[in-house]
Amino acid sequence: MNEQIVGAVRIVDKKGEGKPKRISPIFVMPEYRNQGIAQEAIRAVEEIHGDNDWELETILQEPGNCHLYEKMGYRRFDSPIEVNERLTLVRYRKG
């Protein structure tokens, strides 16, 4: 944003291995959140790597994360994975 790095996204794309692409992780520095930056980043990586065959995991107790992915067209699949009483992972898939 304004030529400053305000976050990061890591993409795992094992082309040709029959495995889905993964976003793992994506983050935006707190002072820059809720400005659409994560949405722009997801659109950019989907443009580069294709908009189908994606998977990711996120924390159920972080409703903003779940909202972001669902808004971007990702849908939950599989059962949630309870790591402990305060941390549950949910899996998302797109295309």
C-alpha positions as CSV (number, residue, x, y, z in Angstrom):
1,M,0.0,0.0,0.0
2,N,1.5,3.3,-1.1
3,E,4.7,1.4,-2.0
4,Q,4.9,-0.1,1.5
5,I,4.8,-3.8,2.4
6,V,1.8,-4.2,4.7
7,G,1.4,-8.0,4.7
8,A,2.3,-11.2,3.0
9,V,0.9,-14.3,1.3
10,R,2.5,-17.6,0.7
11,I,1.3,-19.9,-2.1
12,V,2.1,-23.6,-2.4
13,D,1.5,-24.7,-6.0
14,K,2.9,-28.2,-6.8
15,K,2.1,-27.9,-10.5
16,G,1.4,-31.2,-12.1
17,E,1.4,-33.3,-8.9
18,G,-2.4,-33.5,-8.7
19,K,-2.5,-31.6,-5.4
20,P,-4.6,-28.5,-4.8
21,K,-2.9,-25.1,-4.5
22,R,-2.7,-23.7,-1.0
23,I,-2.8,-20.3,0.6
24,S,-0.6,-20.7,3.7
25,P,-0.5,-18.2,5.4
26,I,-1.9,-14.8,4.4
27,F,-1.7,-11.8,6.8
28,V,-2.1,-8.1,6.8
29,M,-0.5,-5.9,9.5
30,P,-3.2,-4.8,12.1
31,E,-3.1,-1.1,11.2
32,Y,-3.9,-2.0,7.5
33,R,-6.7,-4.5,8.1
34,N,-10.3,-4.0,6.9
35,Q,-9.2,-2.1,3.8
36,G,-9.7,-4.9,1.2
37,I,-5.9,-5.7,1.0
38,A,-6.3,-9.4,1.7
39,Q,-9.1,-9.6,-0.9
40,E,-6.8,-7.9,-3.5
41,A,-4.0,-10.3,-2.6
42,I,-6.3,-13.4,-3.1
43,R,-7.5,-12.1,-6.4
44,A,-3.9,-11.5,-7.5
45,V,-2.7,-15.0,-6.6
46,E,-5.8,-16.5,-8.2
47,E,-5.0,-14.6,-11.4
48,I,-1.4,-15.8,-11.4
49,H,-2.1,-19.4,-10.4
50,G,-5.6,-19.9,-11.7
51,D,-8.9,-19.6,-9.8
52,N,-9.7,-23.3,-9.3
53,D,-8.4,-26.1,-7.1
54,W,-7.5,-24.2,-3.9
55,E,-7.5,-25.4,-0.3
56,L,-6.6,-23.7,3.0
57,E,-7.1,-24.0,6.7
58,T,-7.9,-21.2,9.1
59,I,-8.9,-20.7,12.7
60,L,-12.6,-21.0,13.5
61,Q,-12.2,-18.6,16.4
62,E,-11.1,-15.9,14.0
63,P,-14.4,-15.0,12.4
64,G,-12.8,-12.3,10.2
65,N,-10.7,-15.0,8.5
66,C,-13.7,-17.2,7.9
67,H,-15.7,-14.2,6.6
68,L,-12.9,-13.2,4.2
69,Y,-12.6,-16.7,2.6
70,E,-16.3,-17.2,2.3
71,K,-16.7,-13.8,0.7
72,M,-14.0,-14.8,-1.8
73,G,-15.9,-18.0,-2.8
74,Y,-14.2,-20.6,-0.5
75,R,-16.5,-23.2,1.1
76,R,-15.9,-25.3,4.2
77,F,-15.4,-29.0,3.8
78,D,-14.4,-31.8,6.1
79,S,-15.0,-31.8,9.8
80,P,-13.4,-29.1,12.0
81,I,-10.2,-30.2,13.8
82,E,-10.2,-29.3,17.5
83,V,-6.6,-28.6,18.4
84,N,-7.5,-27.6,22.0
85,E,-10.5,-25.9,23.8
86,R,-9.5,-22.5,22.3
87,L,-8.3,-23.5,18.8
88,T,-10.3,-25.2,16.1
89,L,-9.1,-25.5,12.5
90,V,-11.6,-25.4,9.6
91,R,-10.8,-26.3,6.0
92,Y,-11.9,-24.4,3.0
93,R,-11.9,-25.3,-0.7
94,K,-12.5,-23.4,-3.9
95,G,-13.1,-24.7,-7.4
